[in-house]
Amino acid sequence: MARLNKLKLATVLLTASAYLYKSITQRSPLYLLDRPPPLPASISSSCSKNFSELLHNCEDFSILPNTTLLFLSCDRSRREWYHAFRAFPWGVAKGEIFLWDYSKPEVEPTLLSGAESLGVDFHPLGISAVPREGSGGGEVRLFVTNQAKKEPRIEVLDVNLDTKTARHKRSLTDAKISSPNGIVGIDENSFFITNDGFFSRVWSTLLLFEVILGAPGGQVVHVSVPPVAPAAATGGKDSVNAYSVAWISLANGLALDRVKQKLYIASSTHGVYTYSIPDMEHPYLAVPESFRRTPFAADNIHLGPTGRLFVSGIYSLSDFASSMLSQGPVPPAWTAELLAGVDPSDRREVALRGLDPANSPLRKEEWMWRSVYLDDGRFFGGVSTGGVVDMQGTFVGVSVVGEGVLVCKKVIGRPGVLVKKEEEEKKVKEEL
């Protein structure tokens, strides 16, 4: 009997050790990254920081396909509250949603979140815009995650693009909408969200252990809304159908590629998960496909033209925490593009990827990243959502700890900016 008990104990310990080893080795290698350099003059000279006095602490943006229209989720009181630990001071300013055309930088963004039915308890994080059917392209449905003090919910707004006005249609609540962070619309009546942690807004001590252990407490949920809802006429709450799709550690940003039928999910402790959707009529039947570790703590994901995927993240947790606690220097920024796998026999491509600082802390088989924006924080740091938004290569970025919205006409060229051109050519020749 004693031998049997020892065998059971050894089995349990080995299983636990294997789980922890797998979790640890898949973590984003935050402490192995070199600090990003200053943004090179060749890039910064093409950039503009727009409306810094008006736009504060913008967490996320959504771009309407085939347009230059940006929907911005901002909250000037963002440093004063933190939903995960139930830190909601009274009397802070409400968050704001703006519409801005980046092709007309001289025109001030339009405030869309002035509806009284939104109330003062409005603190937006994720945002997603979906064209409304039958509107001829003149109306957009906007889904916004609201980390309200009273209870978390999803706000639904309809935006008239001609008049640049918004109507608050619905406030959606459900047991599965527990701590919504990222959101991506599927159509005007359904969307995916992430709940960032199992213990978010519930128990801060256990949430810390959840994050430290990398436990899969974050949740991806598919939500559908009945098209006809009497409560919507008065801005009331509607019932929803919510279905759990996946459980991952510290779930954050989302992106949906409707053409390839893929859902991308950012885990701030690990990286980017890809789920395939065999049937877009039933998107909640998504199945796991692949995982890509990131060199930083992934925040939000942006799906650019032709399916290019961009991930922005936190380079330094201590710098980020310091900037959230006080107004001052912003932390470094890093946005990287996910590339396809490379054939090991393609020595030139392998060498180029090895020169990119985004790949330096990763295993060779994980060299799938290309830095498109990295900044030591002195120009426009702390990018929480960023990426190329049009076929001309325009880069847009927003910062949850910064001010304004960044627009650059070009991004960093391969393989990076940490190595001078002569040194790049020399290293490539040595690799070859």
C-alpha positions as a Markdown table, in Angstrom:
| # | Residue | x | y | z |
|---|---|---|---|---|
| 1 | Met | 0.0 | 0.0 | 0.0 |
| 2 | Ala | 2.8 | 2.4 | 0.9 |
| 3 | Arg | 4.5 | 1.7 | -2.4 |
| 4 | Leu | 1.2 | 2.4 | -4.3 |
| 5 | Asn | 0.8 | 5.7 | -2.5 |
| 6 | Lys | 4.4 | 6.7 | -3.3 |
| 7 | Leu | 3.7 | 5.8 | -7.0 |
| 8 | Lys | 0.6 | 8.0 | -7.0 |
| 9 | Leu | 2.4 | 10.9 | -5.4 |
| 10 | Ala | 5.3 | 10.6 | -7.9 |
| 11 | Thr | 2.7 | 10.6 | -10.8 |
| 12 | Val | 1.0 | 13.7 | -9.4 |
| 13 | Leu | 4.3 | 15.5 | -8.9 |
| 14 | Leu | 5.6 | 14.6 | -12.4 |
| 15 | Thr | 2.3 | 15.7 | -14.0 |
| 16 | Ala | 2.4 | 19.0 | -12.1 |
| 17 | Ser | 6.1 | 19.5 | -13.0 |
| 18 | Ala | 5.4 | 18.9 | -16.7 |
| 19 | Tyr | 2.5 | 21.3 | -16.6 |
| 20 | Leu | 4.6 | 24.1 | -15.0 |
| 21 | Tyr | 7.5 | 23.5 | -17.3 |
| 22 | Lys | 5.3 | 23.7 | -20.3 |
| 23 | Ser | 3.7 | 26.9 | -19.0 |
| 24 | Ile | 7.0 | 28.5 | -18.1 |
| 25 | Thr | 8.8 | 27.7 | -21.4 |
| 26 | Gln | 5.9 | 29.2 | -23.3 |
| 27 | Arg | 5.9 | 32.4 | -21.4 |
| 28 | Ser | 6.8 | 35.7 | -23.2 |
| 29 | Pro | 10.5 | 36.2 | -22.4 |
| 30 | Leu | 10.1 | 39.8 | -21.0 |
| 31 | Tyr | 13.5 | 39.9 | -19.2 |
| 32 | Leu | 15.6 | 38.8 | -22.2 |
| 33 | Leu | 14.7 | 41.7 | -24.5 |
| 34 | Asp | 17.2 | 44.5 | -25.2 |
| 35 | Arg | 15.7 | 47.9 | -24.5 |
| 36 | Pro | 14.3 | 49.5 | -27.7 |
| 37 | Pro | 16.4 | 52.3 | -29.2 |
| 38 | Pro | 15.1 | 55.8 | -30.0 |
| 39 | Leu | 12.8 | 55.8 | -33.0 |
| 40 | Pro | 15.1 | 56.5 | -36.0 |
| 41 | Ala | 14.8 | 59.9 | -37.7 |
| 42 | Ser | 13.8 | 58.3 | -41.0 |
| 43 | Ile | 10.7 | 57.0 | -39.3 |
| 44 | Ser | 9.9 | 59.8 | -36.8 |
| 45 | Ser | 10.1 | 62.4 | -39.5 |
| 46 | Ser | 7.1 | 60.7 | -41.3 |
| 47 | Cys | 5.1 | 60.6 | -38.1 |
| 48 | Ser | 2.6 | 62.9 | -36.5 |
| 49 | Lys | 1.1 | 62.9 | -33.0 |
| 50 | Asn | -2.4 | 64.1 | -33.3 |
| 51 | Phe | -4.8 | 65.9 | -30.9 |
| 52 | Ser | -2.7 | 65.2 | -27.7 |
| 53 | Glu | -4.9 | 67.7 | -25.8 |
| 54 | Leu | -8.1 | 65.9 | -26.7 |
| 55 | Leu | -7.2 | 62.2 | -26.8 |
| 56 | His | -5.9 | 60.8 | -23.6 |
| 57 | Asn | -5.1 | 57.2 | -22.7 |
| 58 | Cys | -6.6 | 55.5 | -25.8 |
| 59 | Glu | -6.6 | 51.7 | -25.3 |
| 60 | Asp | -7.8 | 50.6 | -28.6 |
| 61 | Phe | -8.9 | 51.6 | -32.1 |
| 62 | Ser | -11.0 | 50.0 | -34.8 |
| 63 | Ile | -10.8 | 51.0 | -38.5 |
| 64 | Leu | -13.7 | 50.6 | -40.9 |
| 65 | Pro | -12.6 | 48.4 | -43.8 |
| 66 | Asn | -11.6 | 50.2 | -47.0 |
| 67 | Thr | -11.9 | 53.6 | -45.3 |
| 68 | Thr | -9.7 | 56.0 | -43.4 |
| 69 | Leu | -12.2 | 56.2 | -40.5 |
| 70 | Leu | -10.9 | 55.3 | -37.0 |
| 71 | Phe | -13.0 | 54.6 | -34.0 |
| 72 | Leu | -11.0 | 55.4 | -30.8 |
| 73 | Ser | -11.6 | 54.1 | -27.3 |
| 74 | Cys | -10.1 | 56.5 | -24.8 |
| 75 | Asp | -10.4 | 57.3 | -21.0 |
| 76 | Arg | -8.6 | 60.3 | -19.5 |
| 77 | Ser | -9.1 | 58.8 | -16.0 |
| 78 | Arg | -7.5 | 55.5 | -16.9 |
| 79 | Arg | -4.6 | 55.9 | -14.5 |
| 80 | Glu | -7.1 | 56.2 | -11.6 |
| 81 | Trp | -8.9 | 52.9 | -12.0 |
| 82 | Tyr | -8.0 | 49.3 | -12.6 |
| 83 | His | -10.8 | 46.9 | -13.1 |
| 84 | Ala | -9.0 | 43.6 | -12.5 |
| 85 | Phe | -8.3 | 44.5 | -8.8 |
| 86 | Arg | -11.7 | 46.2 | -8.3 |
| 87 | Ala | -10.0 | 49.7 | -8.0 |
| 88 | Phe | -12.8 | 52.1 | -9.0 |
| 89 | Pro | -12.5 | 55.5 | -7.3 |
| 90 | Trp | -15.7 | 57.6 | -7.2 |
| 91 | Gly | -16.0 | 60.8 | -9.2 |
| 92 | Val | -13.6 | 60.0 | -12.0 |
| 93 | Ala | -14.3 | 61.3 | -15.5 |
| 94 | Lys | -16.2 | 59.0 | -17.9 |
| 95 | Gly | -14.4 | 57.4 | -20.9 |
| 96 | Glu | -14.9 | 58.6 | -24.4 |
| 97 | Ile | -15.4 | 57.2 | -27.9 |
| 98 | Phe | -14.3 | 59.2 | -30.9 |
| 99 | Leu | -14.5 | 59.0 | -34.7 |
| 100 | Trp | -11.6 | 60.4 | -36.7 |
| 101 | Asp | -10.6 | 60.4 | -40.3 |
| 102 | Tyr | -6.8 | 60.1 | -40.3 |
| 103 | Ser | -6.7 | 61.3 | -44.0 |
| 104 | Lys | -7.9 | 64.7 | -42.7 |
| 105 | Pro | -5.5 | 65.3 | -39.8 |
| 106 | Glu | -6.6 | 68.9 | -39.5 |
| 107 | Val | -10.2 | 68.0 | -38.7 |
| 108 | Glu | -10.8 | 67.4 | -35.0 |
| 109 | Pro | -12.2 | 63.9 | -33.9 |
| 110 | Thr | -15.9 | 63.7 | -33.2 |
| 111 | Leu | -17.2 | 62.6 | -29.8 |
| 112 | Leu | -19.6 | 59.7 | -30.1 |
| 113 | Ser | -20.2 | 58.8 | -26.5 |
| 114 | Gly | -22.2 | 61.7 | -25.3 |
| 115 | Ala | -25.5 | 59.8 | -25.0 |
| 116 | Glu | -27.1 | 60.2 | -21.6 |
| 117 | Ser | -28.1 | 56.6 | -21.5 |
| 118 | Leu | -24.4 | 55.6 | -21.3 |
| 119 | Gly | -24.3 | 57.5 | -18.0 |
| 120 | Val | -21.1 | 58.5 | -16.1 |
| 121 | Asp | -20.1 | 54.9 | -15.3 |
| 122 | Phe | -18.5 | 54.3 | -18.7 |
| 123 | His | -14.9 | 53.1 | -18.9 |
| 124 | Pro | -14.2 | 51.6 | -22.4 |
| 125 | Leu | -11.4 | 49.2 | -23.3 |
| 126 | Gly | -11.9 | 47.2 | -26.5 |
| 127 | Ile | -13.8 | 48.5 | -29.5 |
| 128 | Ser | -15.0 | 47.0 | -32.8 |
| 129 | Ala | -16.9 | 48.5 | -35.8 |
| 130 | Val | -19.1 | 46.5 | -38.1 |
| 131 | Pro | -21.0 | 47.9 | -41.1 |
| 132 | Arg | -24.7 | 47.6 | -40.8 |
| 133 | Glu | -26.6 | 45.6 | -43.4 |
| 134 | Gly | -29.0 | 47.5 | -45.6 |
| 135 | Ser | -27.6 | 50.9 | -44.6 |
| 136 | Gly | -25.7 | 51.4 | -47.9 |
| 137 | Gly | -22.5 | 51.9 | -45.9 |
| 138 | Gly | -23.9 | 54.9 | -44.1 |
| 139 | Glu | -24.3 | 53.2 | -40.7 |
| 140 | Val | -21.9 | 51.3 | -38.5 |
| 141 | Arg | -22.6 | 49.2 | -35.4 |
| 142 | Leu | -20.1 | 49.8 | -32.7 |
| 143 | Phe | -19.4 | 47.2 | -29.9 |
| 144 | Val | -17.5 | 48.5 | -26.9 |
| 145 | Thr | -16.4 | 46.7 | -23.7 |
| 146 | Asn | -17.3 | 48.8 | -20.6 |
| 147 | Gln | -15.5 | 48.0 | -17.3 |
| 148 | Ala | -18.2 | 49.9 | -15.4 |
| 149 | Lys | -17.9 | 50.1 | -11.6 |
| 150 | Lys | -21.4 | 48.8 | -11.1 |
| 151 | Glu | -21.0 | 45.8 | -13.4 |
| 152 | Pro | -19.1 | 44.9 | -16.6 |
| 153 | Arg | -21.1 | 45.1 | -19.8 |
| 154 | Ile | -21.0 | 45.5 | -23.5 |
| 155 | Glu | -22.3 | 48.8 | -25.0 |
| 156 | Val | -23.8 | 48.8 | -28.5 |
| 157 | Leu | -24.0 | 52.0 | -30.5 |
| 158 | Asp | -25.2 | 52.8 | -34.0 |
| 159 | Val | -23.2 | 55.5 | -35.8 |
| 160 | Asn | -24.4 | 57.5 | -38.7 |
| 161 | Leu | -21.4 | 58.3 | -40.8 |
| 162 | Asp | -23.1 | 61.1 | -42.7 |
| 163 | Thr | -24.0 | 63.1 | -39.6 |
| 164 | Lys | -21.2 | 61.7 | -37.4 |
| 165 | Thr | -23.7 | 61.0 | -34.6 |
| 166 | Ala | -24.3 | 58.0 | -32.5 |
| 167 | Arg | -27.3 | 56.4 | -30.8 |
| 168 | His | -26.7 | 54.2 | -27.7 |
| 169 | Lys | -28.8 | 51.1 | -28.5 |
| 170 | Arg | -28.2 | 48.5 | -25.8 |
| 171 | Ser | -26.2 | 47.6 | -22.7 |
| 172 | Leu | -25.5 | 43.8 | -22.7 |
| 173 | Thr | -24.8 | 41.8 | -19.5 |
| 174 | Asp | -24.4 | 38.2 | -18.8 |
| 175 | Ala | -22.7 | 35.8 | -16.4 |
| 176 | Lys | -20.2 | 35.1 | -19.1 |
| 177 | Ile | -19.5 | 38.8 | -19.6 |
| 178 | Ser | -17.5 | 38.9 | -16.4 |
| 179 | Ser | -14.4 | 41.1 | -17.1 |
| 180 | Pro | -14.5 | 42.0 | -20.8 |
| 181 | Asn | -11.3 | 43.3 | -22.3 |
| 182 | Gly | -10.9 | 42.7 | -26.1 |
| 183 | Ile | -13.8 | 42.6 | -28.5 |
| 184 | Val | -14.2 | 41.9 | -32.3 |
| 185 | Gly | -17.5 | 42.1 | -34.1 |
| 186 | Ile | -18.6 | 39.3 | -36.5 |
| 187 | Asp | -21.8 | 41.0 | -37.7 |
| 188 | Glu | -24.2 | 43.5 | -36.3 |
| 189 | Asn | -25.7 | 41.0 | -33.9 |
| 190 | Ser | -22.7 | 38.9 | -32.7 |
| 191 | Phe | -19.2 | 39.2 | -31.5 |
| 192 | Phe | -16.3 | 37.6 | -29.6 |
| 193 | Ile | -15.0 | 39.0 | -26.3 |
| 194 | Thr | -12.2 | 38.1 | -24.0 |
| 195 | Asn | -12.6 | 38.0 | -20.2 |
| 196 | Asp | -9.0 | 38.7 | -19.0 |
| 197 | Gly | -9.0 | 36.6 | -15.9 |
| 198 | Phe | -11.1 | 34.2 | -13.9 |
| 199 | Phe | -10.6 | 36.2 | -10.7 |
| 200 | Ser | -10.7 | 39.6 | -12.4 |
| 201 | Arg | -13.0 | 42.0 | -10.5 |
| 202 | Val | -13.5 | 39.2 | -7.9 |
| 203 | Trp | -10.4 | 38.5 | -5.8 |
| 204 | Ser | -7.1 | 40.3 | -6.4 |
| 205 | Thr | -4.9 | 37.9 | -4.4 |
| 206 | Leu | -6.0 | 34.9 | -6.4 |
| 207 | Leu | -5.8 | 36.9 | -9.6 |
| 208 | Leu | -2.1 | 37.5 | -8.9 |
| 209 | Phe | -1.5 | 33.8 | -8.4 |
| 210 | Glu | -3.5 | 33.1 | -11.6 |
| 211 | Val | -1.2 | 35.4 | -13.6 |
| 212 | Ile | 2.1 | 34.2 | -11.9 |
| 213 | Leu | 1.2 | 30.5 | -12.6 |
| 214 | Gly | 0.0 | 31.2 | -16.1 |
| 215 | Ala | -3.3 | 29.4 | -15.3 |
| 216 | Pro | -5.8 | 29.4 | -18.2 |
| 217 | Gly | -8.3 | 31.6 | -16.4 |
| 218 | Gly | -9.0 | 34.0 | -19.2 |
| 219 | Gln | -11.9 | 33.2 | -21.4 |
| 220 | Val | -13.0 | 33.7 | -25.0 |
| 221 | Val | -16.7 | 34.0 | -25.4 |
| 222 | His | -19.0 | 34.2 | -28.4 |
| 223 | Val | -22.0 | 36.4 | -27.8 |
| 224 | Ser | -25.1 | 36.7 | -30.0 |
| 225 | Val | -27.9 | 39.2 | -29.5 |
| 226 | Pro | -31.5 | 38.7 | -30.5 |
| 227 | Pro | -32.1 | 41.1 | -33.5 |
| 228 | Val | -35.4 | 42.3 | -32.0 |
| 229 | Ala | -35.3 | 43.4 | -28.4 |
| 230 | Pro | -38.0 | 45.6 | -26.9 |
| 231 | Ala | -35.6 | 46.9 | -24.1 |
| 232 | Ala | -33.4 | 48.4 | -26.7 |
| 233 | Ala | -35.9 | 51.1 | -27.5 |
| 234 | Thr | -35.2 | 52.7 | -24.1 |
| 235 | Gly | -31.5 | 51.9 | -24.0 |
| 236 | Gly | -32.2 | 49.1 | -21.5 |
| 237 | Lys | -30.5 | 45.7 | -21.1 |
| 238 | Asp | -31.1 | 42.8 | -23.4 |
| 239 | Ser | -30.7 | 39.1 | -22.9 |
| 240 | Val | -27.9 | 37.5 | -24.9 |
| 241 | Asn | -26.7 | 34.0 | -25.9 |
| 242 | Ala | -23.1 | 33.5 | -24.7 |
| 243 | Tyr | -21.0 | 30.5 | -25.4 |
| 244 | Ser | -17.5 | 29.7 | -24.1 |
| 245 | Val | -15.0 | 29.2 | -26.9 |
| 246 | Ala | -11.6 | 28.8 | -25.2 |
| 247 | Trp | -9.8 | 29.3 | -21.9 |
| 248 | Ile | -6.3 | 30.9 | -22.0 |
| 249 | Ser | -4.1 | 32.7 | -19.6 |
| 250 | Leu | -4.7 | 36.5 | -19.3 |
| 251 | Ala | -6.8 | 36.8 | -22.4 |
| 252 | Asn | -6.5 | 40.3 | -24.0 |
| 253 | Gly | -6.9 | 41.5 | -27.6 |
| 254 | Leu | -8.8 | 39.8 | -30.4 |
| 255 | Ala | -8.8 | 39.9 | -34.2 |
| 256 | Leu | -11.0 | 38.1 | -36.7 |
| 257 | Asp | -9.9 | 37.2 | -40.3 |
| 258 | Arg | -13.2 | 36.5 | -42.1 |
| 259 | Val | -11.5 | 35.5 | -45.3 |
| 260 | Lys | -9.3 | 32.9 | -43.8 |
| 261 | Gln | -11.9 | 32.1 | -41.1 |
| 262 | Lys | -9.4 | 32.5 | -38.3 |
| 263 | Leu | -9.7 | 34.0 | -34.8 |
| 264 | Tyr | -6.5 | 35.4 | -33.2 |
| 265 | Ile | -6.3 | 35.8 | -29.4 |
| 266 | Ala | -3.6 | 37.6 | -27.4 |
| 267 | Ser | -2.5 | 36.1 | -24.1 |
| 268 | Ser | -0.4 | 38.7 | -22.2 |
| 269 | Thr | 1.5 | 35.9 | -20.4 |
| 270 | His | 2.2 | 33.7 | -23.4 |
| 271 | Gly | 1.6 | 35.0 | -26.9 |
| 272 | Val | -0.9 | 34.7 | -29.8 |
| 273 | Tyr | -3.3 | 31.8 | -30.2 |
| 274 | Thr | -4.9 | 31.0 | -33.5 |
| 275 | Tyr | -8.3 | 29.3 | -33.7 |
| 276 | Ser | -9.9 | 28.2 | -37.0 |
| 277 | Ile | -13.6 | 28.6 | -37.7 |
| 278 | Pro | -14.8 | 25.8 | -40.0 |
| 279 | Asp | -18.3 | 27.3 | -40.4 |
| 280 | Met | -18.7 | 31.1 | -40.2 |
| 281 | Glu | -22.5 | 30.5 | -39.7 |
| 282 | His | -21.5 | 28.9 | -36.4 |
| 283 | Pro | -18.4 | 30.8 | -35.3 |
| 284 | Tyr | -18.6 | 29.6 | -31.7 |
| 285 | Leu | -17.4 | 26.2 | -33.0 |
| 286 | Ala | -13.9 | 27.5 | -33.3 |
| 287 | Val | -11.1 | 25.0 | -32.8 |
| 288 | Pro | -7.4 | 25.4 | -31.8 |
| 289 | Glu | -5.0 | 25.6 | -34.6 |
| 290 | Ser | -1.6 | 27.1 | -33.5 |
| 291 | Phe | 0.3 | 29.1 | -30.9 |
| 292 | Arg | 3.0 | 31.7 | -31.4 |
| 293 | Arg | 5.1 | 32.9 | -28.4 |
| 294 | Thr | 5.7 | 36.7 | -28.4 |
| 295 | Pro | 8.9 | 38.5 | -27.2 |
| 296 | Phe | 6.8 | 40.9 | -25.1 |
| 297 | Ala | 3.6 | 40.8 | -23.1 |
| 298 | Ala | 1.0 | 40.9 | -25.9 |
| 299 | Asp | -1.7 | 43.5 | -25.5 |
| 300 | Asn | -3.9 | 44.1 | -28.5 |
| 301 | Ile | -4.0 | 42.7 | -32.1 |
| 302 | His | -4.6 | 44.6 | -35.3 |
| 303 | Leu | -5.5 | 42.8 | -38.5 |
| 304 | Gly | -4.2 | 44.9 | -41.4 |
| 305 | Pro | -4.7 | 44.9 | -45.2 |
| 306 | Thr | -4.4 | 41.5 | -46.9 |
| 307 | Gly | -4.6 | 39.7 | -43.6 |
| 308 | Arg | -1.3 | 41.1 | -42.1 |
| 309 | Leu | -1.3 | 40.6 | -38.3 |
| 310 | Phe | 0.2 | 43.1 | -35.9 |
| 311 | Val | 0.7 | 42.6 | -32.2 |
| 312 | Ser | 1.6 | 45.4 | -29.8 |
| 313 | Gly | 2.8 | 44.7 | -26.3 |
| 314 | Ile | 4.5 | 45.7 | -23.0 |
| 315 | Tyr | 8.2 | 45.5 | -23.1 |
| 316 | Ser | 8.8 | 46.3 | -19.4 |
| 317 | Leu | 6.2 | 45.5 | -16.7 |
| 318 | Ser | 7.9 | 47.8 | -14.2 |
| 319 | Asp | 8.0 | 50.7 | -16.6 |
| 320 | Phe | 4.4 | 50.1 | -17.6 |
| 321 | Ala | 3.3 | 49.9 | -13.9 |
| 322 | Ser | 5.2 | 53.1 | -13.1 |
| 323 | Ser | 3.6 | 55.0 | -15.9 |
| 324 | Met | 0.1 | 53.8 | -14.9 |
| 325 | Leu | 0.6 | 55.0 | -11.3 |
| 326 | Ser | 1.9 | 58.5 | -12.2 |
| 327 | Gln | 2.0 | 61.0 | -15.0 |
| 328 | Gly | 5.5 | 61.0 | -16.4 |
| 329 | Pro | 7.7 | 59.3 | -18.9 |
| 330 | Val | 5.9 | 56.6 | -20.9 |
| 331 | Pro | 7.3 | 53.1 | -21.3 |
| 332 | Pro | 8.9 | 51.8 | -24.5 |
| 333 | Ala | 6.7 | 50.7 | -27.3 |
| 334 | Trp | 6.9 | 47.6 | -29.5 |
| 335 | Thr | 4.7 | 46.5 | -32.4 |
| 336 | Ala | 5.6 | 43.5 | -34.4 |
| 337 | Glu | 4.2 | 41.7 | -37.5 |
| 338 | Leu | 3.6 | 38.0 | -37.5 |
| 339 | Leu | 5.3 | 36.3 | -40.4 |
| 340 | Ala | 4.9 | 32.9 | -41.9 |
| 341 | Gly | 7.2 | 30.1 | -40.9 |
| 342 | Val | 10.5 | 30.0 | -42.7 |
| 343 | Asp | 12.2 | 27.1 | -44.4 |
| 344 | Pro | 15.5 | 26.4 | -42.5 |
| 345 | Ser | 17.2 | 26.0 | -45.9 |
| 346 | Asp | 16.4 | 29.6 | -46.8 |
| 347 | Arg | 19.5 | 30.8 | -45.0 |
| 348 | Arg | 19.2 | 34.5 | -46.1 |
| 349 | Glu | 15.7 | 34.8 | -44.6 |
| 350 | Val | 16.8 | 33.0 | -41.4 |
| 351 | Ala | 19.7 | 35.4 | -41.1 |
| 352 | Leu | 17.4 | 38.5 | -41.6 |
| 353 | Arg | 15.0 | 37.3 | -39.0 |
| 354 | Gly | 17.9 | 36.6 | -36.6 |
| 355 | Leu | 18.9 | 40.3 | -36.9 |
| 356 | Asp | 15.5 | 41.5 | -35.9 |
| 357 | Pro | 15.5 | 42.4 | -32.1 |
| 358 | Ala | 12.0 | 41.0 | -31.8 |
| 359 | Asn | 13.4 | 37.5 | -32.4 |
| 360 | Ser | 16.5 | 37.8 | -30.3 |
| 361 | Pro | 15.0 | 36.3 | -27.1 |
| 362 | Leu | 13.2 | 33.5 | -28.9 |
| 363 | Arg | 14.2 | 30.0 | -30.0 |
| 364 | Lys | 15.3 | 29.8 | -33.6 |
| 365 | Glu | 12.1 | 27.9 | -34.6 |
| 366 | Glu | 10.1 | 30.8 | -33.1 |
| 367 | Trp | 11.7 | 33.5 | -35.3 |
| 368 | Met | 8.4 | 34.6 | -36.8 |
| 369 | Trp | 8.3 | 38.3 | -35.9 |
| 370 | Arg | 9.2 | 41.5 | -37.7 |
| 371 | Ser | 9.5 | 44.8 | -35.8 |
| 372 | Val | 7.5 | 47.5 | -37.5 |
| 373 | Tyr | 7.5 | 50.1 | -34.7 |
| 374 | Leu | 9.8 | 50.2 | -31.7 |
| 375 | Asp | 10.5 | 53.2 | -29.6 |
| 376 | Asp | 12.3 | 53.8 | -26.3 |
| 377 | Gly | 9.3 | 55.9 | -25.2 |
| 378 | Arg | 10.7 | 59.4 | -25.9 |
| 379 | Phe | 8.7 | 59.8 | -29.1 |
| 380 | Phe | 5.4 | 57.9 | -28.6 |
| 381 | Gly | 5.8 | 55.0 | -26.2 |
| 382 | Gly | 3.5 | 52.5 | -24.6 |
| 383 | Val | 1.6 | 51.6 | -27.8 |
| 384 | Ser | -1.3 | 49.3 | -26.8 |
| 385 | Thr | -2.8 | 48.9 | -30.3 |
| 386 | Gly | -0.9 | 49.5 | -33.5 |
| 387 | Gly | -0.4 | 48.3 | -37.1 |
| 388 | Val | -0.5 | 49.1 | -40.8 |
| 389 | Val | -4.0 | 50.2 | -41.7 |
| 390 | Asp | -3.9 | 50.7 | -45.5 |
| 391 | Met | -2.2 | 49.5 | -48.7 |
| 392 | Gln | 0.0 | 52.6 | -48.7 |
| 393 | Gly | 1.7 | 51.3 | -45.5 |
| 394 | Thr | 0.4 | 53.9 | -43.1 |
| 395 | Phe | 1.0 | 53.0 | -39.4 |
| 396 | Val | -1.5 | 54.0 | -36.7 |
| 397 | Gly | -0.9 | 53.6 | -33.0 |
| 398 | Val | -2.6 | 54.5 | -29.7 |
| 399 | Ser | -1.2 | 54.4 | -26.2 |
| 400 | Val | -3.2 | 53.5 | -23.0 |
| 401 | Val | -0.6 | 55.6 | -21.0 |
| 402 | Gly | -0.1 | 58.3 | -23.6 |
| 403 | Glu | -1.8 | 61.2 | -25.3 |
| 404 | Gly | -3.0 | 61.6 | -28.9 |
| 405 | Val | -3.0 | 59.2 | -31.8 |
| 406 | Leu | 0.1 | 58.3 | -33.8 |
| 407 | Val | 0.1 | 58.3 | -37.6 |
| 408 | Cys | 3.3 | 57.3 | -39.5 |
| 409 | Lys | 3.7 | 57.2 | -43.3 |
| 410 | Lys | 6.1 | 54.3 | -43.0 |
| 411 | Val | 7.4 | 51.7 | -40.6 |
| 412 | Ile | 10.8 | 50.3 | -39.8 |
| 413 | Gly | 12.4 | 48.4 | -42.7 |
| 414 | Arg | 13.8 | 45.0 | -42.3 |
| 415 | Pro | 15.6 | 43.6 | -40.5 |
| 416 | Gly | 15.4 | 46.2 | -37.7 |
| 417 | Val | 17.0 | 49.4 | -36.5 |
| 418 | Leu | 19.5 | 48.1 | -33.9 |
| 419 | Val | 22.1 | 47.2 | -36.6 |
| 420 | Lys | 23.6 | 49.7 | -39.1 |
| 421 | Lys | 23.3 | 48.9 | -42.8 |
| 422 | Glu | 27.0 | 47.9 | -43.2 |
| 423 | Glu | 26.8 | 45.6 | -40.1 |
| 424 | Glu | 23.6 | 44.1 | -41.4 |
| 425 | Glu | 25.2 | 43.2 | -44.7 |
| 426 | Lys | 28.2 | 41.8 | -43.0 |
| 427 | Lys | 26.2 | 39.6 | -40.6 |
| 428 | Val | 24.0 | 38.3 | -43.5 |
| 429 | Lys | 27.1 | 37.4 | -45.5 |
| 430 | Glu | 28.6 | 35.6 | -42.4 |
| 431 | Glu | 25.4 | 33.6 | -42.0 |
| 432 | Leu | 25.4 | 32.7 | -45.6 |
